[in-house]
Amino acid sequence: MLSKLQKTIRPVCAMRGIHKTSVEVVEHPAHEKTVTGSFGRFISEIKPQHLSSTVLHRSKRMVLDSIGVSLLGSTTDVFELALQHCLYMYAPDDISSVYGRRGTRLSPTLAAFVNGVATHSMDFDDTWHPATHPSGAVLPALLAISDMMPKNNKPSGLDMLLAFNIGIEIQGRLMRFSNEAHNIPKRFHPPSVVGTMGSAAASASLLSLDRYQCSHALAIAASLAGAPMANAATQSKPLHIGNASRLGMEAALLASRGLEASPLILDAVAGVAGFNAFYEDYVPKTLSSPNEGHSFLLEEQDIGFKRFPAHLGMHWVVDAAASVHKLLVGADSGTVAPHQVQDILLRIPQSKYINRPFPESEHQARHSFQFNACSALLDGTVMVQSFSPAALRRPDLLALLSRVRVEHPDDNPANFDRMYGEVQVTLVGGDILKGRCDTFYGHWRNPLTSESLREKFRDNAGAVLPPERVEGLIEAVEGLDKLGDCTPLLLCLQ
């Protein structure tokens, strides 16, 4: 029986007048007792019936949110730079659609790249614990592969959701092999590592690869993974998500052609660095078979959705500062006058790359405790417009920034599951006002309601699409598990 990949590659090649022979996949000895082998088996054996109603519900919310922030992200400068690079540096290809660009298509791998960039271009995409951005690394690859498949062989909506959940699950399992991974990162950006692996796993599933090919896809992806934290708060950070989506997909495609890599990439082999090269305290465990009562991590822990486009840590100080704003303005709506404020104290976790006293760009502002706290003190909230060049230069904002001090209490770790944000404002007359947030609205412990999520989606997608297309996308995603094939979703995005 032909795999989905073979059925896909042959018609695509024929359309171009290219004649290729299918590659024979050589059988390899099973590595059932290895961690790597167990992951490959899991990816190849999991079926839609293993997805609970909770997992389906939560993953559809993730898909909807990811599409919305990506459509809004397609209006940014960094997305335009990435798209123009691909259009001018590579031969045109009419296969996979691009977020927010009607009539623009690229090769599947390039579409996965630019759409991944769009997803993270405003740091508006979902976040999980341990800390990573799971959806943006996976969904663009699955949409690009679905576009690649012939019209008579599109995956069903349930097939896509299964592959998506596999990509999310693999990321979560890998991060739980390390205690270090539970904290806000210092060395490398997690989506560039586990996201690449998740994209490879999801792509391998959608392409119906066997367990050996799935294991090799993960091993190949490990050689394509990694990005340093020094590029956080710059235009290059969104490239991490774009590359994770693209390179994971390419790893699966290479594995489908017979390319091999280490059969022990996820195992802890003494004296030889595999995936443990990324985590010093790496302790891997085999993944149970789906037929052995496997429970998805998404069943146990919901996802974090952002209410405004900034690093997740900002959401604690914004909610805390917004509560102080309400005390300052009372029943009146409006902004706070800086001359009222003598001192601002932030009690926040110790994390150098998001401690930015005077951000000079929108990307730095999205990673600045100080900027977000002061914006919320002034306006009572933080919005997309808060990161515009004009908003960054507001005299009132700059005045408040000059009055900020920070403390790092011992009981406030740099950990998204345990941290808090506290804002203390001392007024010129000596009065002290305090605001504290332990769990912001949108956190996995306090998730957005369905209506709040739809409202966010309408605001974001509506910046690019007409209202009827926006509503069509909501309907397509919320009914994705009922679609015989994913064409309605793809058409809405095109």
Solvent accessible surface area in square Angstrom, and as a share of the most:
residue,aa,sasa,rsa
1,M,233,1.04
2,L,71,0.35
3,S,30,0.19
4,K,49,0.21
5,L,6,0.03
6,Q,49,0.22
7,K,82,0.35
8,T,0,0.00
9,I,31,0.16
10,R,108,0.39
11,P,51,0.32
12,V,18,0.11
13,C,13,0.08
14,A,69,0.54
15,M,150,0.67
16,R,97,0.35
17,G,53,0.51
18,I,74,0.38
19,H,175,0.78
20,K,109,0.46
21,T,125,0.73
22,S,44,0.28
23,V,64,0.37
24,E,148,0.66
25,V,55,0.32
26,V,103,0.59
27,E,128,0.57
28,H,49,0.22
29,P,102,0.64
30,A,50,0.38
31,H,69,0.31
32,E,68,0.30
33,K,193,0.82
34,T,23,0.13
35,V,14,0.08
36,T,0,0.00
37,G,12,0.12
38,S,0,0.00
39,F,0,0.00
40,G,0,0.00
41,R,42,0.15
42,F,0,0.00
43,I,4,0.02
44,S,37,0.24
45,E,54,0.24
46,I,6,0.03
47,K,91,0.39
48,P,32,0.20
49,Q,143,0.64
50,H,53,0.24
51,L,12,0.06
52,S,41,0.27
53,S,91,0.59
54,T,45,0.26
55,V,1,0.01
56,L,30,0.15
57,H,95,0.43
58,R,54,0.20
59,S,0,0.00
60,K,34,0.14
61,R,21,0.08
62,M,0,0.00
63,V,2,0.01
64,L,4,0.02
65,D,3,0.02
66,S,2,0.01
67,I,0,0.00
68,G,1,0.01
69,V,3,0.01
70,S,0,0.00
71,L,1,0.01
72,L,17,0.09
73,G,0,0.00
74,S,1,0.00
75,T,79,0.46
76,T,22,0.13
77,D,102,0.53
78,V,8,0.05
79,F,0,0.00
80,E,61,0.27
81,L,108,0.54
82,A,8,0.06
83,L,3,0.01
84,Q,59,0.26
85,H,92,0.41
86,C,1,0.01
87,L,72,0.36
88,Y,174,0.66
89,M,131,0.59
90,Y,88,0.34
91,A,87,0.68
92,P,129,0.81
93,D,37,0.19
94,D,114,0.59
95,I,22,0.11
96,S,0,0.00
97,S,17,0.11
98,V,3,0.02
99,Y,5,0.02
100,G,19,0.18
101,R,69,0.25
102,R,207,0.75
103,G,78,0.75
104,T,30,0.18
105,R,70,0.26
106,L,4,0.02
107,S,23,0.15
108,P,15,0.09
109,T,22,0.13
110,L,11,0.05
111,A,0,0.00
112,A,0,0.00
113,F,17,0.07
114,V,0,0.00
115,N,5,0.03
116,G,0,0.00
117,V,0,0.00
118,A,0,0.00
119,T,1,0.01
120,H,2,0.01
121,S,2,0.01
122,M,14,0.06
123,D,4,0.02
124,F,7,0.03
125,D,0,0.00
126,D,1,0.01
127,T,3,0.02
128,W,1,0.00
129,H,14,0.06
130,P,3,0.02
131,A,6,0.05
132,T,4,0.02
133,H,15,0.07
134,P,0,0.00
135,S,0,0.00
136,G,0,0.00
137,A,0,0.00
138,V,0,0.00
139,L,0,0.00
140,P,1,0.00
141,A,0,0.00
142,L,0,0.00
143,L,8,0.04
144,A,2,0.02
145,I,0,0.00
146,S,0,0.00
147,D,19,0.10
148,M,20,0.09
149,M,4,0.02
150,P,28,0.18
151,K,189,0.80
152,N,143,0.73
153,N,37,0.19
154,K,34,0.14
155,P,3,0.02
156,S,25,0.16
157,G,0,0.00
158,L,52,0.26
159,D,42,0.22
160,M,2,0.01
161,L,0,0.00
162,L,14,0.07
163,A,0,0.00
164,F,1,0.00
165,N,1,0.01
166,I,0,0.00
167,G,0,0.00
168,I,2,0.01
169,E,2,0.01
170,I,0,0.00
171,Q,0,0.00
172,G,1,0.01
173,R,54,0.20
174,L,0,0.00
175,M,2,0.01
176,R,77,0.28
177,F,16,0.07
178,S,2,0.02
179,N,122,0.63
180,E,68,0.31
181,A,7,0.05
182,H,53,0.24
183,N,67,0.35
184,I,5,0.03
185,P,24,0.15
186,K,172,0.73
187,R,114,0.41
188,F,23,0.09
189,H,7,0.03
190,P,8,0.05
191,P,1,0.01
192,S,7,0.04
193,V,0,0.00
194,V,0,0.00
195,G,0,0.00
196,T,2,0.01
197,M,0,0.00
198,G,0,0.00
199,S,0,0.00
200,A,0,0.00
201,A,1,0.00
202,A,0,0.00
203,S,0,0.00
204,A,0,0.00
205,S,23,0.15
206,L,3,0.01
207,L,0,0.00
208,S,53,0.34
209,L,9,0.05
210,D,53,0.27
211,R,80,0.29
212,Y,35,0.13
213,Q,18,0.08
214,C,0,0.00
215,S,14,0.09
216,H,22,0.10
217,A,0,0.00
218,L,0,0.00
219,A,1,0.01
220,I,13,0.07
221,A,0,0.00
222,A,13,0.10
223,S,95,0.62
224,L,65,0.32
225,A,19,0.15
226,G,41,0.40
227,A,15,0.12
228,P,76,0.48
229,M,12,0.05
230,A,92,0.71
231,N,57,0.29
232,A,2,0.02
233,A,3,0.03
234,T,52,0.30
235,Q,79,0.35
236,S,37,0.24
237,K,6,0.03
238,P,2,0.01
239,L,59,0.29
240,H,12,0.05
241,I,0,0.00
242,G,0,0.00
243,N,54,0.28
244,A,1,0.01
245,S,0,0.00
246,R,48,0.18
247,L,41,0.20
248,G,0,0.00
249,M,0,0.00
250,E,53,0.24
251,A,0,0.00
252,A,0,0.00
253,L,33,0.17
254,L,74,0.37
255,A,2,0.02
256,S,10,0.06
257,R,102,0.37
258,G,33,0.32
259,L,88,0.44
260,E,90,0.40
261,A,34,0.26
262,S,49,0.32
263,P,56,0.35
264,L,67,0.33
265,I,22,0.11
266,L,0,0.00
267,D,19,0.10
268,A,62,0.48
269,V,54,0.31
270,A,103,0.80
271,G,89,0.86
272,V,98,0.56
273,A,77,0.60
274,G,16,0.15
275,F,0,0.00
276,N,42,0.21
277,A,64,0.50
278,F,36,0.15
279,Y,6,0.02
280,E,156,0.70
281,D,54,0.28
282,Y,17,0.07
283,V,99,0.57
284,P,23,0.15
285,K,143,0.61
286,T,77,0.45
287,L,8,0.04
288,S,46,0.30
289,S,10,0.06
290,P,6,0.04
291,N,117,0.60
292,E,123,0.55
293,G,68,0.66
294,H,27,0.12
295,S,53,0.34
296,F,7,0.03
297,L,7,0.03
298,L,3,0.01
299,E,65,0.29
300,E,118,0.53
301,Q,32,0.14
302,D,14,0.07
303,I,0,0.00
304,G,0,0.00
305,F,1,0.00
306,K,0,0.00
307,R,87,0.32
308,F,4,0.02
309,P,0,0.00
310,A,0,0.00
311,H,9,0.04
312,L,2,0.01
313,G,0,0.00
314,M,0,0.00
315,H,0,0.00
316,W,0,0.00
317,V,0,0.00
318,V,3,0.02
319,D,34,0.18
320,A,0,0.00
321,A,0,0.00
322,A,17,0.13
323,S,45,0.29
324,V,0,0.00
325,H,13,0.06
326,K,142,0.60
327,L,109,0.54
328,L,30,0.15
329,V,30,0.18
330,G,48,0.46
331,A,114,0.89
332,D,105,0.55
333,S,114,0.73
334,G,41,0.39
335,T,90,0.52
336,V,3,0.02
337,A,32,0.25
338,P,15,0.10
339,H,142,0.63
340,Q,63,0.28
341,V,4,0.02
342,Q,107,0.47
343,D,25,0.13
344,I,0,0.00
345,L,4,0.02
346,L,0,0.00
347,R,49,0.18
348,I,0,0.00
349,P,0,0.00
350,Q,110,0.49
351,S,9,0.06
352,K,182,0.77
353,Y,33,0.12
354,I,0,0.00
355,N,40,0.21
356,R,58,0.21
357,P,70,0.44
358,F,120,0.50
359,P,19,0.12
360,E,149,0.67
361,S,43,0.28
362,E,60,0.27
363,H,18,0.08
364,Q,53,0.24
365,A,0,0.00
366,R,8,0.03
367,H,3,0.01
368,S,0,0.00
369,F,0,0.00
370,Q,6,0.02
371,F,1,0.01
372,N,0,0.00
373,A,0,0.00
374,C,0,0.00
375,S,0,0.00
376,A,0,0.00
377,L,3,0.01
378,L,3,0.01
379,D,40,0.21
380,G,21,0.20
381,T,58,0.34
382,V,7,0.04
383,M,93,0.42
384,V,50,0.29
385,Q,119,0.53
386,S,5,0.04
387,F,6,0.02
388,S,41,0.27
389,P,91,0.57
390,A,68,0.53
391,A,12,0.09
392,L,24,0.12
393,R,160,0.58
394,R,65,0.24
395,P,107,0.68
396,D,66,0.34
397,L,0,0.00
398,L,85,0.42
399,A,29,0.22
400,L,0,0.00
401,L,8,0.04
402,S,74,0.48
403,R,77,0.28
404,V,26,0.15
405,R,118,0.43
406,V,50,0.29
407,E,71,0.32
408,H,60,0.27
409,P,34,0.21
410,D,153,0.79
411,D,98,0.51
412,N,4,0.02
413,P,34,0.22
414,A,21,0.16
415,N,7,0.03
416,F,7,0.03
417,D,49,0.25
418,R,157,0.57
419,M,4,0.02
420,Y,13,0.05
421,G,0,0.00
422,E,22,0.10
423,V,0,0.00
424,Q,22,0.10
425,V,0,0.00
426,T,21,0.12
427,L,29,0.14
428,V,93,0.54
429,G,80,0.77
430,G,46,0.44
431,D,93,0.48
432,I,96,0.49
433,L,39,0.19
434,K,117,0.49
435,G,5,0.05
436,R,124,0.45
437,C,13,0.08
438,D,72,0.37
439,T,43,0.25
440,F,1,0.00
441,Y,70,0.26
442,G,0,0.00
443,H,0,0.00
444,W,17,0.06
445,R,118,0.43
446,N,59,0.30
447,P,52,0.33
448,L,8,0.04
449,T,77,0.45
450,S,45,0.29
451,E,99,0.44
452,S,31,0.20
453,L,4,0.02
454,R,64,0.23
455,E,102,0.46
456,K,20,0.08
457,F,2,0.01
458,R,87,0.32
459,D,98,0.51
460,N,6,0.03
461,A,0,0.00
462,G,41,0.40
463,A,60,0.47
464,V,46,0.26
465,L,22,0.11
466,P,57,0.36
467,P,102,0.64
468,E,120,0.54
469,R,57,0.21
470,V,5,0.03
471,E,76,0.34
472,G,21,0.21
473,L,0,0.00
474,I,10,0.05
475,E,133,0.60
476,A,9,0.07
477,V,1,0.00
478,E,70,0.31
479,G,24,0.23
480,L,1,0.00
481,D,26,0.13
482,K,162,0.69
483,L,41,0.20
484,G,71,0.68
485,D,51,0.27
486,C,0,0.00
487,T,44,0.26
488,P,58,0.36
489,L,0,0.00
490,L,5,0.03
491,L,107,0.53
492,C,25,0.15
493,L,16,0.08
494,Q,53,0.23
